[in-house]
Amino acid sequence: MVANLVLQYPDWQSGKIRLLATTKNVTALRAFKAAVLEEAKLNLIGCDDEVLHIEYEEELHKLERLLDAVIPGEPERGHNGK
C-alpha cells in the first residue's frame, strides 16, 4: 500500500477544509516522510520535560512505524551501484 500526499487549506469562512492537490509521487512522499520524522526528532531532542520527552519519544517511534508501512523506502542498489 502506498499513501497519497494531500495538500489541504482551511476555509475559515465556511469552516471546511479545502483539498488543493494530491500526489502519489514517491519522491514527494519520501521527502514528506523525512521532514515529519526530522520534526519529531527535533521535538524529542529539544524537550527538557521528562514526561513530555516520553511522549515525544513514543510519537517518534509510532510515526516511524506508520510511515514505513505506507511510504516505500529507497530502492535497493545492486552490487554495481545501480
C-alpha positions in Angstrom: 0.0 0.0 0.0 1.3 3.4 -1.0 -0.2 6.6 0.5 -1.3 9.7 -1.2 0.1 13.1 -0.1 -2.6 15.7 0.2 -2.3 19.5 0.4 -5.3 21.0 2.3 -6.1 24.5 3.1 -8.6 25.8 5.8 -11.6 27.8 4.5 -12.3 29.8 7.7 -15.3 31.4 6.2 -17.1 28.0 5.6 -15.4 26.1 8.4 -14.3 23.4 5.9 -11.0 22.1 4.7 -10.3 22.5 1.0 -8.4 19.9 -0.9 -5.9 21.8 -3.1 -3.8 19.0 -4.6 -2.8 15.3 -4.2 0.1 13.2 -5.4 1.3 9.6 -5.2 4.8 10.7 -6.3 7.3 8.5 -4.4 9.9 11.3 -4.3 7.4 13.7 -2.7 6.2 11.0 -0.2 9.8 10.3 0.8 10.6 14.0 1.3 7.4 14.4 3.4 8.4 11.3 5.5 11.9 12.7 6.1 10.5 16.1 7.1 7.9 14.7 9.5 10.5 12.4 11.1 13.0 15.2 11.4 10.5 17.5 13.2 9.6 14.6 15.6 13.3 14.1 16.3 13.8 17.8 16.9 10.9 17.9 19.3 12.4 15.0 21.2 15.9 16.5 21.3 14.7 19.9 22.4 12.4 18.6 25.2 13.6 19.2 28.8 10.4 17.9 30.4 10.8 14.2 31.5 7.1 13.4 30.9 6.9 15.1 27.5 10.2 13.5 26.5 8.5 10.1 26.9 5.5 11.3 24.9 7.7 12.7 22.1 9.8 9.5 22.0 6.7 7.3 21.7 5.3 9.6 19.0 8.5 9.3 17.0 8.5 5.5 17.2 4.8 5.5 16.2 5.4 7.8 13.2 8.4 5.7 12.1 6.3 2.5 12.1 3.3 4.1 10.4 5.3 6.0 7.7 7.4 2.9 7.0 4.2 1.0 6.4 2.7 3.4 3.9 5.7 5.1 2.2 8.2 2.9 0.4 11.8 3.2 1.3 14.6 4.0 -1.1 15.1 1.3 -3.8 18.0 -1.0 -3.0 21.0 -0.7 -5.2 22.7 -3.7 -6.9 26.3 -4.6 -6.5 27.3 -2.4 -9.3 25.7 0.7 -7.7 22.6 0.8 -9.9 
